[in-house]
């Protein structure tokens, strides 16, 4: 048995540890020059979804690996460089570095007629190699292909720069400039707050309202609340009522900040976690505006009739799920949803697994560790998958349920509730 693991970020390293513990022979292919995924990129100055002001939004005690806690000296929400150092030290402690081929880009993954897998990769010198494996685990993340909306009318005349947050590194690059940040997700509020300390003017252009939640409520990290028995015992409607009341106390109405009120109840879409953005708005450092209507030279006009001169527009509009090395249709099906049994197994492609392709409210670490341990049991024969039709039925039931809560958007298909999902994996 020989297995190929793709990616050496948080999810890939958790999987490497589980595989080594189970005695599975594997090789891990990582395109970067070191382990650590998005957390090491800002310090390395590499292109990626990370930026120099990036910190964890989840508490360290629930984001660290269960067998290897983060150092006591770390703050509750470590910065990217601390997280990168932690992941590197975990890889050393777990003894998996000798299994990782750095600077190796996966070009294609193809299943053969005999059920095996052929992986074609390119090393740092540009040399292509083709190798056969019995199984493949994809743990490469899904924040690599920027999602850019249709640009506004007149964008081609803009005299400044237009870029996606994938290419944003540090607010100091915009010192003295007038900048429009588009979006209200995690990257948008982080980048707007960061920019506002350097730019002459920072505007946050928001098309649709989202729920903005501080990192802590009642002195507890959101992860801790999500893990508490009293929270798990609540129904969804009770959880919503609890958080909505808490938010009214903690920050009031978003409309009072000049932001659009969400058109959906909380937990019906991804939430935005931020302690900073509302404070920066209240201090006049960030000005909310609605969607961009048009651009003319250096002037950006908004749908409320206001306009401003601008030097830069930064689109923080998320990412598309892209796995260019895989054949189309997996894991994202024709309807635009991720179709995986228990969010891990490709039912029509025996031997292909995914780790970390989920979006919880809170830390992802315990979930990917549970996924990795289950995969290790599957590849060693200690656990067995059900028939393909049974897996397809589970996927359909899950997608129907998640669509009822989160809608039909692509990202909704990877939403999971922490406690029930952990219990599912433990049962498996």
TASUL-V825705 format. One record per backbone hydrogen bond with DSSP energy under -0.5 kcal/mol. NH is the residue of the N-H (numbers start at 1). CO is the residue of the C=O. If there is no record, write none. Layout:
NH CO
NH CO
This chain:
3 25
4 135
5 3
5 27
6 137
7 5
7 29
9 139
12 139
13 9
14 10
15 11
16 12
17 13
18 14
19 15
20 16
21 17
22 18
23 20
24 19
27 3
28 99
29 5
29 27
30 28
30 101
36 8
39 36
40 37
41 37
42 38
44 40
45 41
45 42
46 41
48 166
52 169
54 51
56 78
60 76
62 59
63 59
64 60
65 68
68 65
74 71
80 54
83 79
84 80
85 81
86 82
87 83
88 84
89 85
90 86
91 87
92 88
93 89
94 90
95 91
95 92
96 91
97 91
99 96
100 97
101 28
101 99
102 100
103 32
104 30
104 101
105 103
105 122
107 105
107 120
108 120
109 325
110 118
112 116
115 112
117 133
118 110
119 117
119 131
120 108
120 118
121 119
121 129
122 105
123 127
126 123
129 121
131 119
133 117
134 2
135 2
136 351
137 4
138 353
139 6
139 137
145 320
146 144
147 318
148 146
153 293
155 152
157 154
158 155
159 297
161 311
163 313
165 315
167 164
168 165
173 170
174 171
175 172
176 198
177 174
179 177
179 201
180 312
181 179
181 203
182 180
182 314
183 181
183 205
189 185
190 186
191 187
192 188
193 189
194 190
195 191
196 192
197 194
198 195
199 195
200 177
201 177
203 179
204 287
205 181
205 203
206 204
206 289
212 210
213 211
213 272
217 220
220 217
222 215
224 221
225 221
226 222
227 223
228 224
228 225
231 228
232 228
233 229
234 231
239 235
240 236
241 237
242 238
243 239
244 240
245 241
246 242
247 243
248 244
249 245
250 246
251 247
252 247
252 248
256 253
257 254
258 255
259 254
263 209
267 269
268 265
272 211
273 271
274 213
274 272
280 276
281 277
282 278
283 279
284 281
285 280
286 280
287 202
288 286
289 204
293 301
294 301
295 153
296 299
298 296
299 296
300 308
301 294
301 299
302 306
303 291
305 302
308 300
310 298
311 178
312 178
313 161
314 180
315 163
315 313
316 182
316 314
317 315
320 145
322 320
326 323
330 327
333 331
333 337
336 333
339 331
340 338
341 345
343 340
344 341
345 341
346 352
347 345
349 346
352 349
353 136
353 351
354 344
355 138
358 356
359 414
361 416
362 360
366 62
368 364
369 365
370 366
371 367
372 368
373 369
374 370
375 371
376 372
377 373
378 374
379 375
380 376
381 377
381 378
382 377
383 377
391 387
392 388
393 389
394 390
395 391
396 392
397 393
398 394
399 395
400 396
401 397
402 398
403 399
404 400
405 401
406 402
407 403
412 409
413 409
413 410
414 411
415 412
416 359
418 416
421 417
422 418
423 419
424 420
425 421
426 422
427 423
428 424
